[in-house]
């Protein structure tokens, strides 16, 4: 039993270190984002990042800096949640978020346009978004693999995202009915191994329990080794997971 407890504690510690706390609600307020930033600093170490809507990037960055947590990244989600915005809007969102202090951008891939036959819009949007990130900003591409569905399509989109400069691939936002699956994550990992080991991976945006987190941690570790279990290679996009991890470690959320 002691060995099992130690193992769970190790997984929980790893999960906290890789966590990207999110608040992407239409009714979000500045107060809610400030509270999210405070949650990012746990008694057992800071999480990797917070992910917010572009209009809150500035207050998130200022709050974290005030808390002397500059290492916690601010991620701004653009083209969220349905991936339907025109490229010009995505460029404006990205540019504004970076000016306000975002460190990274999370772009929802235009999956609807892709399924309607426009195979070029995705590449153009990723390239345009990457350009607005500048030299310091990292770019995540959220693919909504549950909607894209077909493994060959998912693999092709992964290759496009990597070629256009993605820093991370993410199988989905967690906001679509058709959620990402473990099989989709395997496809992403395969594409990363084929094209560029410098590209990281983010788990789906609906990871809620330590058991779910462990599934994705194990997949990345088995594929690329334990050196991948660091925030520059892997993230767990979630908020509710933090409570579960802290409880397993004996800390009241």
N, C-alpha and C positions, 0 to 999 in steps of 0.2 A: 504493500500500500504506500509506504514511504517513497519508493521509487516512482510509482505512478503519480503521486502528488508532486514530486520534483519535476517530472516530465511536464505536467500540466502547467506548473509555474514557469518553466522555461518557455513554453509555447506562448503563454500569456505575456511574458516580458517581451518576447519577439514581436508579438502582435501590436503591443503598445508602441514600440519603436518604429513600426512600419505604418502606423495608422494615419489616415487622412480624414480628419473629422469634417463632416459636411453639414451645411445648412443652405438649402437651395429652394426655399419656399417663397411663393409670391407675396406672402404677408410678413416676410422677415423684416426686422427692425434693427436699427443700430445697436440697441440694447441687447438684442438676441445675439448679434455677432460678437459683441464684446464678451458676453457670457461664454460663447463658443471658444473664444481665444483663451479665456481663463481655464476652461476645461482642458485645453491642449497641454497645460502644464500640470502633470499629475504628480502625486507623491512618489511615484516610481519612475519618473523620467518623463521627458516631453515627447509628444507624438511628432510625426514627421511633418505634417502640414494641416492646414485648414482650407476647405474649399467652399467658396461663397460665390454669389452672383457678382457680376462685374462692378455694380454700383457700390458694393461694400468692400472692395479690395483695399481702398485707402484706409478705412477705419480698422480693418483687420490688421494691416501692416503696422499702423501706428500703435494699436493696442499691444501687439506682440513685442514691438520695439520697447514700449514703455515697461513691459514685463521682463525686459532683458532676455527675450527669446528670439533673437534674430535668426537663429538656425531653423526655426519653425517656418516652413514655406507658406506663402499665401498663393492659393490656386484660384483662378477665376474661371467659371464655367461659361462658355459662349456657345451660341446656337442651341441653347438649352431651353426646353427638354426635347423638342420634337425634331430638331435638325432641319427645319424648313426655312430658315432665314436666308436672304440673298448674301452673296459673298461680300458685298459692300457693307452690309450691316455687321457681319462677323468681323470684318476688318476694323470697323469703328469701335465695336465692343472690345476687341483685343487691344487696340491702340489706347483706348481710354483706361482700361484696367492696368496696363503696363505703366502708364503715366502715374496712376494713383498708387502704385507700389506693389502690384502683383509680381510674384516671382515666376509663376508658371500659368499657362493657359490650358484648360481642358475643353477641347473642341468636340462637340457632337457631330460625328460624320453625317453628311446629308444622305442618309440611307434611303429615304423615300425617293429622292431623285435617281439614285442608283437603280432601285428596283423598277422605276419607270423608264429606264433605258438610257439615262444620262450618265455614262461611265466616266466623263471627264470632269464634271463639276466637283467631285470629291477631291481629285488631285489638285485642281485649281484652288479650292478653298483651303486645303491643308497648306499649300505653298504660300498663299496670301497670308494666312494666319501666322505661319512660321516667320515670314518676313517682318510682320508687325511685332513679333516677340523680341526681335533684335538678337544681339549676340549673347545676352545674358539670360534670356527667358527660355524655359523649357516648354515643350508642347506635348500634351497627351491627346491622343485621338481615341474617342469613345465610339465603338463601332456598331453598337446595338446588334450584336450577332444573333440574338433571338429572333429579330425581324429579318435580317439578311438570310438566316437559316441554312442555305446551301453551303456545305463545307468548301466547295471550290470558290464560290463567291467570297466567302470570308477570307480564305487564304489569299485571293487576289487583292482584296482591299487591304489586307495587312501589308502586302508587298508594296502597294502604292503608298500607304502611310509612311512606311520606313524610307522609301525612296525620296519622299517629299520632305523628310526631316523630322519625323516624330521622335520624341524622346522616350515616350511610353505608349504602349498599346493597352487599351482597356476594352473588355468584351461588352460592356453595357453600362448604362447609367443606373439601372435598377428601377427606372420609371416606366418602362414599357411592360405590357402584359406578357409578351413573349420574352421571358428572362434569359440571360446567358446561362450556359451549361458548362459543366466540367469539360466536356468534349470540345466546346468552343475555345476554352482556355488552352487546351492542348494544341489546337490549330495555331493559336497566337504564339505559343512557345515554339512550335515547329518553324513558323515563319521567322521568328527572331533568330533562331539557331541557323537558319539558312542564309539570312541576309546580313545581320549585324548583331553581334553580341552586345553592342553598346546601347541597344534599345532595351528599356525596362518594361515591366508589365505591372498593371494594376488589376486587382481582383474586381469582380462586379460590384456595383454600387449598392448591393443589398445584402452584404455580409453582416449577419447579426449575432452569431454565436461563435464561440471559440472553436467549436467543432468544424463549422463552415470555414473559418479562417485557416485552420490547420490543413484542410484539404488543399487549399491553394498554396499555402506555404510549402507543403510536401511536394506538390507538383513542380514548383520552381526549383526547389532544392534538389530533387531527384534528377531534374533535367540539367541544371547548370552548376550545382554544388552549393555548399553553405555560404560561400562568399557572396551569393546573390541576395542573402537575407539582410539587406541594408537599404535605406530609403532611396538611394540613387538608382536602385535596380528594381525594387518591388514596393508596392503600396497596397494597403487595404482600405478602400474607400467606404467609410461608414461613420456612424455616430453611436448607435446602440451597442456596437461591439465593445466599446470602451467600458461600459458598465459591467459587462460579463467578465472581461479580462480583470478588472479591478476586484470584483467579487472573488474570483478564483485566487487572487493574491491576498485576500483578507483585508481589502481596503473598501470601506463603504463609499459608493459613488456619490 
